[in-house]
Amino acid sequence: MASLPPWLLPLLACPRCRGPLEVGRQARCLGCGARYPFRGGFLDLRAGRERPHLWLTNRPPIPLLYDAWRRRSTGLPSGKKLSHAEEPVHLREWLLPTGGPFLDVGTGTGVYREALGNGAVGLDPSPTFLQVARWRRPGAYLLGHGEHLPFRTGAFGDMAMGPTWNEFWDPLRAAQEARRVLRPGGRLFGMLLLGPGATFGLFRPKEEELLHLLERAGFRPHLERFGALGLLRAEVS
């Protein structure tokens, strides 16, 4: 079992019923009684299933190679209009002024979480990715799903969602969950692959589709396009 930072504990909630959690050697929901264990040092607050091909790609050695691939995955689809090094700059410019606390959904190896500092928690459904994140970028991490966020309503000041946008089973629900856990005036930062183009079974929306989805979820979104990549900045409306 690994310890969680004291500031994070009161923000946690059951991903199934949103009841408060009592955390000891495991977490127990005081509402529905569900229990959540620690796995590999991470509190496991997952409440859903993964796309089969994503489960396969999240297994070793992919997480160890991910950072090298990620450095190319920004420049190539953006037509070299946006670099991987510029991502955290845009992230910090949009989110840091409001003061947090911060949530990074689909944290992967923890790049965005590290950029947001010690007041940030990274959430990911992959234990192997979180093991690499903890090794390379120590900080607070939890196992969980973006469509079932294990946090109380209004817990966070700001949130980041990187390319995990393309992987959601239900992108609208993920956006609604993001809106739920953000405070009034909260901000959302994201980056994702936009359509048209081959989807390979992933969510790859056109610009107007993504903007409409976020508006339905309760955001005022702005999308900046760099080739096939979209850089998203949104505020709670």
N, C-alpha and C positions, 0 to 999 in steps of 0.2 A: 504494500500500500504506500502511495506517495502522498505527502501533505499538499493541501491546496492553500493558496494565499488567503489570509483572513478576509480581504475585501471581496473575494469571489463568493464565499460561502452564502451570504444572505441573498445573492442574486440568483441562486440555483432554484429550479422548480422541476417537478415531475414532467417529463415530455409527453406523458399520456393524459394526465388530468390537470396539470399545472398547479398541483398542490405543493406545499412547502416540503423541503427535503431535510431530513435529519442525517447528518454525515458522521460516521464513525469508521469502523472497519469496512463498512459498506454504506450506501445511501438508502434510506427508507422514506417513502412518501407518506406523510402524515395524513394525506387525504384518501388515496385509494389503496395504500398498503404495499404498492409495488416496491421491489427491492432491486438495487443496482450495484453490482460488484465493482471492485477495482480489478482491472486486467492489465498485466504488464506494467503496473504503476500508474495507470490512467483510470479515472472514474468512468465507467461505461454507461453513458446515458443515451445510448442508441434506442430508437423506437421506430424501426422501419427496416426495409430491405434494400439491397444494392442492385443496380443493374448488373447482370451476370458478367458482362465483358469488363465492367469497371472493377468488379471484385477480382477478376483475374489480373488486370493491370496494376492493381494495388499491392500485389504480392512481390516478395523479393525476386530479383534485385532492382526492380523498377524504382523504388523510392531512393535508393542510393545513387541512381543515375539521373534522377529527376532535375536536380539543380542545373546540370549541364544542358539538359534538353530545354529547360525553362528559359535559359538565357537566349536561346535561339527562337523560342516559340513566340516571342514578342516582335522581334525585328523582321522575321520572315513574313508572317501574315499581314503585318502593317506596311509592307513595302519599304521597310527601313525608315518609316516616318515616326516610329516610336521605338525606343530601346528599352531593354529590361531594366537598365540603370535608372531610367526616367520614371518608371512606374512608382517606386516608393516616394519619389519627389512629389508627384501629383497626389499620392495618397496622403502624405503628411500635410501638404498645403490645404487639402480639403477638410481633413478630420481633426488634426491636432488643435486648431484654435478653439474648439468647443470644450476641450478638456477631458473627454472620456467619462467613465471607463469605456474601453473599446472591446469589440468582439470581431474576430476574424473567422468567418465561416468558410470551410473548405481550406483550412490553413496549409495543408500539404506539409512541406518541410519548414514552415514557419517564417517565410520571408516577410509577409505583411505584418505578422504579429511582432516580429523583432523590430520592424520599422516603427511600430506604434508604441513601443516601450513597455515598462513593467506593469502598467495599468491596463494591459491587454491580455485576453485569453484567446487561444486558438482552438477551434472546434473542427474535428474531422472524423469520418467514420472508419478510417483505416488505421489499425494499430501499428502497422509497419511504417507508415508515413510519420506517425507521431513519434515513434522511436527514433527515426532519423532527425526529426525536428528537435526533440529533446537533447540529442547528442550535439547537433550543430548550432542550435539557437535556443539555449535553455530559457525556460519560462513556464507559464501556466498553460496547460493543454488538457482538453477533455475529448472523449469519444462521444460523438453525437451526429445528428442529421439536421441539415438545413431546413427541411420541411417540418421538423418537430423539435424546435429549439428548446433546450432544457433550462430555460430561464424564466423568471417572473416577468410580467408585463411592465414595460417601462424601465427595465433594468439598466439599459446602456444609453450613453450619450451618442455613440457613433458606431458604425459597423462597416466592415470591409467584406466583399465577396469577390474573389478573383475568378479565374476561369471555371471554377466549380459551377457557375451559372449554367454552363453548357451541359452539365451532367445531371441536373435535377430531373426526377420523375415528374414532378408537378411544380413548374416554375412560378405559377401564380401563388400557390400555397407558400412557397419559399419567400416570395415577396411580402405576402401577408404576415408571415411569421416575423420577417425583418421589421415590418412596421409595428407589430405588436410589442416587440421587446425594446424598441427605441422610445426615448422620452420625447415629449413635445419639443419641436425644433431640432430633433436629432437628424444626423446626416448619414447617408449611405454612399459608399464608394465601390465601384466594381469595374471589372474588365471582362469581356467575353468575345467570342467569335461570332460575327454576324452573318446573316444570309444576304443574298442567295448563295448557294454552294452545297457541296456534298455534306450531309449531316452525319452519316455513319451511325444513325440511331440516336444522335444527341439533339438537344434543343439548340437550334441555330436560327434565331428570329431575325426578321427584317427590322429596320430601325423603328418604323411606326408600330410594329407589333410589340416590341419591347417597351416603348414609351407608353402605349395604351395599357399594357399589363401593369406597369408601375403606378400609373394614375389610378387604376382600379384598386390597387392595394393601398392607396392613400399617400402617395408621394408626389412631389413636384420634381420631375426628372429632367435632366439635361444630358444629352448624349453627344459626344465628340467622336467622329469616325476617323480612324487611321487605317486606310486600306480595308482589310476584312475585320479589323478589330474595333470594338466600341469601348470607349472610356466613359463610364457612367458616374455622374454626380447627381445625387437626389437629396431632397429634404422632406421631412415629414410635413404634410400639408395640413 
